[in-house]
Amino acid sequence: MRKKKITPYLFLLPSLIIIILFVYYPLIRNIEYSLFDWNIFSIAREFIGFQNYQHLFQDPVFFTALKNNILYAIFSVVFQVGGGLIVAAILEDKIFSRFSKIFRTVYFIPVLISTTIIGLLFTFIYEPQGMLNQLLTSIGLEEFAIGWLGNSTTAIYAVIGVSQWQNIGYIMMLFLVAIQRIPPTLYEAASLDGASKIQMFLRITVPAVKETMIVCLVITLSGAFLVFNEIFILTSGGPGNASAVLGMHLYNEAFIHGNMGYASTIANVIFVLTLFLALIQMKVFKTGKE
């Protein structure tokens, strides 16, 4: 009997050890590092308590980066989660069933392409003589033809647009799986009652994919506060710090300026923000299901 009680814990032990070593231990050490002033090129460390946190909330670059991450999150929720759900619902409709597989592939291909390649591709599209400005000029909108990545107003929106284009296909596929599990009889009954496509979408599809929506929200919002690759490749946070995000600010402080203690502080703030958002979502969208 005693052996049977211990056996499940022995199976869990390897995974538990890996989680402790590669998740919780680095997390605790990072909190410790944020309490010190130390340089990546020096062994010496000076304990300064919470001075890094005080400096963080007086840092204008931090607030610019936080604002850009919030913009990222808003656009990601609207276009990736909202847009992904709408696209998935359209592709599962009987009218588009014949072409559904083709469009699924078309929407999902960007997810499989390296972010580096996509970044280089959109650099050519966004440059002053690039494809986007040539298109605007050809249709008589040359006054809108600007250097999208070199303009402090448009740089962050240009990068956000790249992320939405690349990632909407992944969220769409998650919703497709959830929609396919909805019994077709529900739509048939609603159709017989005279419900429109929009009513069936709002009254049947949306409630039925609620659990998947929670997962998608966690993925997109966490991704919005952890974004780095797109910014690094397209703008490096410029011009100035106009398109800086928390991940880019952390990278600059750690590996450009060598302020590892301050970079650890930024990492802790990112962790708290993502954890807080995840907990709120799970509380708000709680359905009573395990």
Disulfide bonds with the S-S distance in Angstrom:
none
